[in-house]
Amino acid sequence: FSSTKFRQMVDIQVAKRYAKSVLELSKENGVVDAVSDDMKLFITVCEQNHDLVLMLLNPIIATDKKMNVLNSIFNGKVNKLTISFFEIVTRKGREKYLVQIAKEFVAKYKQLKNIQTAEITSAVGLDDNLRKKVYDLIRNSTNSEVELIEKIDNKLIGGFILRMDDKQYDASISSELRKLTQAFSSNPYVRKN
């Protein structure tokens, strides 16, 4: 058991505790949906701005400076509870966990609201009609709300790949071509003249 794995486990436990606390607080204040949107925004901003993440991870940068940066980015764009939460976590010196906390919060929110996340990857993207069919199919088969994440990968040629939880359904043309290639290459039939 490596020290890195142990540290990751501790980080996840810390993030889960904070996420649970902010979820309970946001439920008490009736702003759970708004805080969920805020956490998704925070994750997106961090994914697009690696420098922000590096700043949060840097122990040399002063707490006040980190809080000023967070305020300048998010103040007025997120719920007051979210900003207060960022401030509490930063003042406690736990800002390096903010991204993980936000991800844990979103996961707990989805659990609370019975939301399934499905990812569909297609060659050209879905039109509104197909999007609705996929959404309805997943919703009816899981009896839950659906968050549909769409990705485009032109290597698929056509068709789609649908992932949900640990399941994957591959209906792409490139997958079918691979299967055909394997079938032809392993065909024991040898033609005699």
Salt bridges, closest charged atoms under 4 A:
GLU24 OE2 - LYS27 NZ 3.43
ASP33 OD1 - LYS113 NZ 3.45
ASP64 OD1 - ARG91 NH1 2.97
GLU87 OE2 - ARG91 NE 3.66
GLU95 OE2 - LYS66 NZ 2.64
GLU119 OE1 - LYS151 NZ 3.26
GLU119 OE2 - ARG163 NH1 3.10
ASP128 OD1 - ARG131 NH1 2.63
ASP136 OD2 - LYS132 NZ 2.62
ASP136 OD1 - ARG139 NH1 3.89
GLU147 OE1 - LYS110 NZ 2.55
GLU150 OE2 - ARG131 NE 2.39
ASP170 OD2 - ARG178 NH2 3.90
GLU176 OE2 - LYS179 NZ 3.42
